[in-house]
Amino acid sequence: ILDAKNKSLNVLLSTKVEEINSLKEEFAQSEERRLSALQRKNDIERELEERDSADISAKYQVSRLEQEKNGLDGHIKWLEEQLELKQQEIINVRQKMNTQFNE
């Protein structure tokens, strides 16, 4: 009877050891998958941050270029006005000189 109980306990112990080893292996695989998923998540977050940074940089550059364009548009308008004034001055001087020459 003792031998039968001992044998039964050994079989039970062996079964439990196999179950524990199987669970350890399953846990190790799950941990590998978790670490792999965490690494992919970190990679994606880093890529997203890089894209966000590039997007912010591009938006800043667009804004800066728009401001520069507006400034240049204003400068061009001023130059055109100055050109028009100078042309009118030249016309007035020519007319005055023609009038003086004809007198």
C-alpha positions in Angstrom: 0.0 0.0 0.0 2.8 2.4 0.9 4.6 1.6 -2.4 1.4 2.2 -4.3 1.0 5.6 -2.6 4.6 6.4 -3.1 4.4 5.5 -6.8 1.2 7.5 -7.1 2.9 10.5 -5.4 5.9 10.2 -7.7 3.6 10.1 -10.8 1.7 13.2 -9.4 5.0 14.9 -8.7 6.4 14.1 -12.1 3.2 15.4 -13.7 3.3 18.6 -11.7 7.0 19.1 -12.6 6.1 18.8 -16.3 3.2 21.2 -15.8 5.5 23.7 -14.1 8.2 23.3 -16.8 5.5 23.8 -19.4 4.2 26.9 -17.6 7.8 28.3 -17.3 8.3 27.8 -21.0 5.0 29.4 -21.8 5.8 32.3 -19.5 9.2 32.7 -21.2 7.6 32.8 -24.6 5.0 35.3 -23.4 7.7 37.4 -21.9 9.6 37.4 -25.3 6.4 38.4 -27.1 5.8 41.2 -24.5 9.4 42.5 -24.9 9.1 42.3 -28.7 5.8 44.2 -28.6 7.3 46.7 -26.3 10.3 47.2 -28.6 7.9 47.7 -31.6 5.9 50.1 -29.6 9.0 52.1 -28.7 10.2 52.1 -32.3 6.8 53.3 -33.5 6.7 56.0 -30.8 10.2 57.1 -31.8 9.3 57.2 -35.5 6.1 59.2 -34.6 8.2 61.7 -32.6 10.6 62.0 -35.5 7.8 62.7 -37.9 6.1 65.1 -35.5 9.5 66.9 -35.2 9.9 67.0 -38.9 6.3 68.2 -39.3 6.8 71.0 -36.8 10.1 71.9 -38.5 8.3 72.0 -41.9 5.4 74.1 -40.5 7.9 76.5 -38.9 9.8 76.8 -42.2 6.5 77.4 -44.1 5.5 80.1 -41.6 8.9 81.7 -41.8 8.8 81.7 -45.7 5.3 83.2 -45.7 6.5 86.0 -43.4 9.5 86.5 -45.6 7.3 86.6 -48.7 4.9 89.1 -47.1 7.9 91.3 -46.2 9.2 91.1 -49.7 5.8 91.8 -51.2 5.7 95.0 -49.1 9.2 95.9 -50.1 8.3 95.4 -53.8 5.2 97.5 -53.5 7.3 100.3 -51.9 10.0 100.0 -54.7 7.2 100.2 -57.3 5.9 103.3 -55.7 9.3 104.9 -55.5 9.9 104.0 -59.2 6.6 105.6 -60.1 7.6 108.7 -58.2 11.0 108.9 -59.8 9.5 108.4 -63.3 7.1 111.2 -62.6 10.0 113.4 -61.4 11.9 112.7 -64.6 8.9 113.5 -66.7 8.4 116.8 -64.8 12.1 117.7 -65.1 12.0 116.9 -68.9 8.9 119.0 -69.4 10.5 121.8 -67.4 13.7 121.5 -69.5 11.8 121.4 -72.7 9.9 124.4 -71.7 13.1 126.3 -70.8 14.8 125.1 -74.0 11.8 126.2 -76.1 11.8 129.7 -74.6 
